[in-house]
Amino acid sequence: MDRRLGSFFLARFMIEEEIDLVAEVFKMLEFVPLKVECSGIMDRYEYIEYIGISKWFDEVPKGNVAPTYDIRIIKGEDGSVESIEVVKGGENEGKHIIGHL
């Protein structure tokens, strides 16, 4: 895989309370973490920043910073992950929808 680097933030409570959901999303992203760090508190929640590789991220030339992505989870009626959206920089450009498991 070419340098398809990206970062995203995940609220700590998601890891503590919904670890199966987080694992399912990581699997759908085919995400390999390279760096994980606590990024502080935003909007009353403690967030963890994940930086890593996924085929859903854009290629990043050497020397450039990995862009941030929004990972949007779409759940089915039964609460399982139906699909996820990967949106670069919170914009509608570069949106990918990853289908069912």
MDTraj code that builds the backbone (N, CA, C; nanometers):
import mdtraj as md
import numpy as np

residues = "MET ASP ARG ARG LEU GLY SER PHE PHE LEU ALA ARG PHE MET ILE GLU GLU GLU ILE ASP LEU VAL ALA GLU VAL PHE LYS MET LEU GLU PHE VAL PRO LEU LYS VAL GLU CYS SER GLY ILE MET ASP ARG TYR GLU TYR ILE GLU TYR ILE GLY ILE SER LYS TRP PHE ASP GLU VAL PRO LYS GLY ASN VAL ALA PRO THR TYR ASP ILE ARG ILE ILE LYS GLY GLU ASP GLY SER VAL GLU SER ILE GLU VAL VAL LYS GLY GLY GLU ASN GLU GLY LYS HIS ILE ILE GLY HIS LEU".split()
xyz = np.array([
    [0.0858, -0.1175, 0.0000],
    [0.0000, 0.0000, 0.0000],
    [0.0900, 0.1233, 0.0000],
    [0.0600, 0.2156, -0.0893],
    [0.1356, 0.3393, -0.0936],
    [0.1015, 0.4233, 0.0290],
    [0.1704, 0.5283, 0.0488],
    [0.1592, 0.6117, 0.1694],
    [0.0188, 0.6694, 0.1864],
    [-0.0776, 0.5845, 0.2142],
    [-0.2161, 0.6266, 0.2360],
    [-0.2351, 0.6500, 0.3858],
    [-0.1875, 0.7660, 0.4287],
    [-0.1864, 0.8005, 0.5706],
    [-0.3022, 0.8933, 0.6038],
    [-0.3489, 0.8837, 0.7259],
    [-0.4525, 0.9734, 0.7733],
    [-0.4630, 0.9654, 0.9234],
    [-0.5350, 1.0607, 0.9789],
    [-0.5607, 1.0592, 1.1227],
    [-0.7086, 1.0857, 1.1468],
    [-0.7557, 1.0401, 1.2606],
    [-0.8927, 1.0702, 1.3033],
    [-0.8974, 1.0639, 1.4548],
    [-1.0021, 1.1222, 1.5104],
    [-1.0193, 1.1285, 1.6549],
    [-1.1349, 1.0378, 1.6951],
    [-1.1194, 0.9749, 1.8095],
    [-1.2217, 0.8863, 1.8623],
    [-1.2392, 0.9182, 2.0104],
    [-1.3631, 0.9400, 2.0508],
    [-1.3901, 0.9695, 2.1920],
    [-1.3542, 0.8484, 2.2775],
    [-1.2881, 0.8739, 2.3881],
    [-1.2424, 0.7657, 2.4762],
    [-1.3577, 0.6763, 2.5220],
    [-1.4755, 0.7356, 2.5463],
    [-1.5871, 0.6547, 2.5944],
    [-1.6286, 0.5492, 2.4912],
    [-1.6044, 0.5752, 2.3623],
    [-1.6355, 0.4753, 2.2592],
    [-1.5505, 0.3499, 2.2805],
    [-1.4248, 0.3701, 2.3150],
    [-1.3351, 0.2575, 2.3376],
    [-1.3773, 0.1817, 2.4635],
    [-1.4163, 0.2561, 2.5659],
    [-1.4537, 0.1942, 2.6930],
    [-1.5905, 0.1265, 2.6876],
    [-1.6857, 0.1854, 2.6139],
    [-1.8232, 0.1372, 2.6176],
    [-1.8661, 0.0598, 2.4932],
    [-1.7969, 0.0794, 2.3808],
    [-1.8397, 0.0155, 2.2562],
    [-1.7202, -0.0402, 2.1789],
    [-1.6362, -0.1165, 2.2480],
    [-1.5134, -0.1669, 2.1868],
    [-1.5420, -0.2573, 2.0667],
    [-1.6520, -0.3336, 2.0691],
    [-1.6855, -0.4185, 1.9544],
    [-1.7169, -0.3339, 1.8313],
    [-1.7865, -0.2240, 1.8505],
    [-1.8176, -0.1321, 1.7410],
    [-1.6897, -0.0708, 1.6852],
    [-1.6001, -0.0282, 1.7733],
    [-1.4724, 0.0308, 1.7308],
    [-1.3921, -0.0722, 1.6506],
    [-1.3869, -0.1953, 1.6978],
    [-1.3133, -0.3002, 1.6268],
    [-1.3742, -0.3255, 1.4888],
    [-1.5056, -0.3236, 1.4803],
    [-1.5739, -0.3450, 1.3525],
    [-1.5404, -0.2322, 1.2539],
    [-1.5391, -0.1092, 1.3029],
    [-1.5058, 0.0050, 1.2175],
    [-1.3601, -0.0029, 1.1716],
    [-1.2682, -0.0352, 1.2613],
    [-1.1275, -0.0502, 1.2228],
    [-1.1130, -0.1588, 1.1155],
    [-1.1891, -0.2669, 1.1304],
    [-1.1839, -0.3752, 1.0324],
    [-1.2345, -0.3273, 0.8965],
    [-1.3465, -0.2541, 0.8957],
    [-1.4013, -0.2026, 0.7706],
    [-1.3049, -0.1048, 0.7032],
    [-1.2368, -0.0246, 0.7843],
    [-1.1392, 0.0711, 0.7312],
    [-1.0116, 0.0024, 0.6832],
    [-0.9918, -0.1219, 0.7279],
    [-0.8642, -0.1905, 0.7065],
    [-0.7522, -0.0995, 0.7588],
    [-0.7739, -0.0492, 0.8806],
    [-0.6877, 0.0508, 0.9427],
    [-0.5760, -0.0149, 1.0218],
    [-0.4541, 0.0312, 0.9973],
    [-0.3372, -0.0129, 1.0725],
    [-0.2823, 0.1088, 1.1459],
    [-0.2975, 0.1134, 1.2795],
    [-0.2477, 0.2292, 1.3530],
    [-0.0956, 0.2322, 1.3588],
    [-0.0403, 0.3518, 1.3416],
    [0.1039, 0.3727, 1.3539],
    [0.1363, 0.4524, 1.4797],
    [0.0413, 0.5370, 1.5213],
    [0.0619, 0.6207, 1.6390],
    [-0.0748, 0.6468, 1.7025],
    [-0.0799, 0.6339, 1.8343],
    [-0.2027, 0.6574, 1.9089],
    [-0.1657, 0.7458, 2.0272],
    [-0.2404, 0.8557, 2.0441],
    [-0.2108, 0.9418, 2.1592],
    [-0.3351, 1.0141, 2.2070],
    [-0.3375, 1.0427, 2.3362],
    [-0.4469, 1.1193, 2.3945],
    [-0.4315, 1.2636, 2.3485],
    [-0.5380, 1.3197, 2.2925],
    [-0.5270, 1.4545, 2.2377],
    [-0.5925, 1.5591, 2.3259],
    [-0.6464, 1.5201, 2.4389],
    [-0.7054, 1.6168, 2.5300],
    [-0.8567, 1.6129, 2.5276],
    [-0.9153, 1.7173, 2.5838],
    [-1.0603, 1.7232, 2.5985],
    [-1.1172, 1.8265, 2.5020],
    [-1.2182, 1.7834, 2.4243],
    [-1.2918, 1.8713, 2.3346],
    [-1.4391, 1.8418, 2.3559],
    [-1.5205, 1.9446, 2.3666],
    [-1.6652, 1.9262, 2.3827],
    [-1.6991, 1.8282, 2.4945],
    [-1.6344, 1.8404, 2.6080],
    [-1.6595, 1.7608, 2.7281],
    [-1.6103, 1.6170, 2.7208],
    [-1.5547, 1.5731, 2.6089],
    [-1.5090, 1.4351, 2.5962],
    [-1.3581, 1.4307, 2.5777],
    [-1.2982, 1.3268, 2.6319],
    [-1.1554, 1.3031, 2.6090],
    [-1.1420, 1.2279, 2.4767],
    [-1.0548, 1.2758, 2.3917],
    [-1.0378, 1.2162, 2.2594],
    [-0.9009, 1.1521, 2.2436],
    [-0.8985, 1.0452, 2.1665],
    [-0.7757, 0.9765, 2.1302],
    [-0.7541, 1.0011, 1.9811],
    [-0.6322, 1.0394, 1.9436],
    [-0.6006, 1.0579, 1.8027],
    [-0.5314, 0.9327, 1.7508],
    [-0.5809, 0.8830, 1.6392],
    [-0.5222, 0.7680, 1.5717],
    [-0.4609, 0.8143, 1.4414],
    [-0.3359, 0.7808, 1.4188],
    [-0.2680, 0.8090, 1.2926],
    [-0.2261, 0.6749, 1.2359],
    [-0.2587, 0.6519, 1.1093],
    [-0.2250, 0.5227, 1.0523],
    [-0.2511, 0.5146, 0.9037],
    [-0.2580, 0.3901, 0.8577],
    [-0.2692, 0.3592, 0.7152],
    [-0.4047, 0.2939, 0.6883],
    [-0.4670, 0.3341, 0.5782],
    [-0.5895, 0.2701, 0.5309],
    [-0.5994, 0.2912, 0.3810],
    [-0.6516, 0.1928, 0.3110],
    [-0.6682, 0.2087, 0.1666],
    [-0.7726, 0.3152, 0.1341],
    [-0.8506, 0.3573, 0.2325],
    [-0.9533, 0.4596, 0.2125],
    [-0.8979, 0.6010, 0.2266],
    [-0.7741, 0.6152, 0.2721],
    [-0.7112, 0.7464, 0.2848],
    [-0.6393, 0.7813, 0.1553],
    [-0.6243, 0.9110, 0.1302],
    [-0.5497, 0.9573, 0.0129],
    [-0.4009, 0.9349, 0.0335],
    [-0.3290, 0.9232, -0.0765],
    [-0.1839, 0.9119, -0.0706],
    [-0.1246, 1.0425, -0.0196],
    [-0.0217, 1.0313, 0.0625],
    [0.0455, 1.1478, 0.1197],
    [0.1926, 1.1434, 0.0791],
    [0.2391, 1.2449, 0.0053],
    [0.3807, 1.2470, -0.0335],
    [0.4712, 1.2548, 0.0893],
    [0.5909, 1.1983, 0.0766],
    [0.6882, 1.2045, 0.1862],
    [0.7101, 1.3498, 0.2260],
    [0.7195, 1.3732, 0.3557],
    [0.7426, 1.5069, 0.4075],
    [0.6149, 1.5844, 0.4360],
    [0.4995, 1.5358, 0.3871],
    [0.3723, 1.6024, 0.4132],
    [0.3051, 1.5422, 0.5366],
    [0.2196, 1.6213, 0.5988],
    [0.1472, 1.5786, 0.7180],
    [0.0240, 1.4989, 0.6758],
    [-0.0051, 1.3933, 0.7479],
    [-0.1247, 1.3124, 0.7205],
    [-0.2493, 1.3963, 0.7471],
    [-0.3438, 1.3996, 0.6524],
    [-0.4666, 1.4764, 0.6738],
    [-0.5577, 1.4103, 0.7769],
    [-0.6491, 1.4889, 0.8307],
    [-0.7474, 1.4388, 0.9262],
    [-0.8749, 1.4018, 0.8518],
    [-0.9355, 1.2932, 0.8932],
    [-1.0594, 1.2453, 0.8332],
    [-1.1683, 1.2384, 0.9390],
    [-1.2925, 1.2560, 0.8952],
    [-1.4083, 1.2269, 0.9788],
    [-1.4540, 1.0866, 0.9415],
    [-1.4751, 1.0032, 1.0402],
    [-1.5253, 0.8682, 1.0181],
    [-1.6686, 0.8681, 1.0709],
    [-1.7643, 0.8540, 0.9818],
    [-1.9064, 0.8577, 1.0192],
    [-1.9627, 0.7169, 1.0141],
    [-2.0226, 0.6761, 1.1243],
    [-2.0747, 0.5402, 1.1376],
    [-2.2251, 0.5427, 1.1118],
    [-2.2714, 0.4585, 1.0198],
    [-2.4137, 0.4458, 0.9907],
    [-2.4570, 0.3095, 1.0430],
    [-2.5479, 0.3127, 1.1414],
    [-2.5936, 0.1888, 1.2040],
    [-2.7260, 0.1436, 1.1441],
    [-2.7447, 0.0127, 1.1409],
    [-2.8713, -0.0451, 1.0993],
    [-2.9703, -0.0424, 1.2141],
    [-3.0915, -0.0872, 1.1876],
    [-3.1958, -0.0881, 1.2907],
    [-3.1594, -0.1754, 1.4093],
    [-3.0790, -0.2791, 1.3851],
    [-3.0399, -0.3691, 1.4938],
    [-2.9191, -0.3176, 1.5727],
    [-2.8673, -0.1987, 1.5357],
    [-2.7549, -0.1397, 1.6073],
    [-2.6185, -0.1763, 1.5520],
    [-2.6145, -0.2686, 1.4548],
    [-2.4853, -0.3061, 1.3962],
    [-2.4420, -0.2022, 1.2934],
    [-2.3147, -0.2018, 1.2613],
    [-2.2620, -0.1073, 1.1631],
    [-2.3079, -0.1502, 1.0245],
    [-2.3826, -0.0627, 0.9590],
    [-2.4302, -0.0897, 0.8235],
    [-2.3259, -0.0451, 0.7214],
    [-2.2715, 0.0734, 0.7439],
    [-2.1651, 0.1256, 0.6581],
    [-2.0959, 0.2384, 0.7316],
    [-1.9837, 0.2821, 0.6776],
    [-1.9157, 0.3991, 0.7318],
    [-1.8779, 0.4904, 0.6166],
    [-1.8698, 0.6184, 0.6475],
    [-1.8244, 0.7181, 0.5513],
    [-1.6897, 0.7701, 0.5975],
    [-1.5997, 0.7885, 0.5036],
    [-1.4684, 0.8451, 0.5323],
    [-1.4631, 0.9778, 0.4572],
    [-1.4570, 1.0883, 0.5329],
    [-1.4622, 1.2208, 0.4727],
    [-1.3365, 1.2976, 0.5106],
    [-1.2601, 1.3365, 0.4113],
    [-1.1340, 1.4073, 0.4348],
    [-1.1612, 1.5476, 0.4861],
    [-1.1000, 1.5815, 0.5971],
    [-1.1066, 1.7162, 0.6524],
    [-1.2450, 1.7664, 0.6826],
    [-1.3406, 1.6772, 0.6985],
    [-1.4755, 1.7190, 0.7292],
    [-1.5479, 1.7793, 0.6102],
    [-1.4882, 1.7712, 0.4922],
    [-1.5499, 1.8262, 0.3730],
    [-1.6247, 1.7149, 0.3004],
    [-1.7094, 1.7528, 0.2056],
    [-1.7793, 1.6523, 0.1255],
    [-1.6932, 1.6013, 0.0122],
    [-1.5821, 1.6670, -0.0152],
    [-1.4914, 1.6191, -0.1182],
    [-1.4184, 1.4954, -0.0665],
    [-1.3934, 1.4030, -0.1551],
    [-1.3170, 1.2846, -0.1164],
    [-1.3916, 1.1897, -0.0272],
    [-1.5260, 1.1918, -0.0323],
    [-1.6033, 1.1043, 0.0541],
    [-1.6064, 0.9628, -0.0026],
    [-1.5825, 0.8661, 0.0845],
    [-1.5923, 0.7248, 0.0476],
    [-1.6961, 0.6617, 0.1382],
    [-1.7793, 0.5779, 0.0824],
    [-1.8725, 0.5009, 0.1650],
    [-1.8271, 0.3557, 0.1582],
    [-1.8050, 0.2986, 0.2745],
    [-1.7594, 0.1609, 0.2834],
    [-1.8811, 0.0766, 0.3197],
    [-1.9120, -0.0221, 0.2366],
    [-2.0341, -0.0991, 0.2506],
    [-2.0329, -0.1999, 0.3627],
    [-2.1321, -0.2847, 0.3579],
    [-2.1554, -0.3841, 0.4624],
    [-2.0359, -0.4754, 0.4832],
    [-2.0267, -0.5297, 0.6028],
    [-1.9232, -0.6293, 0.6327],
    [-1.9557, -0.7593, 0.5631],
])
top = md.Topology()
chain = top.add_chain()
for i, resn in enumerate(residues, 1):
    res = top.add_residue(resn, chain, resSeq=i)
    for name in ("N", "CA", "C"):
        top.add_atom(name, md.element.get_by_symbol(name[0]), res)
traj = md.Trajectory(xyz[None], top)
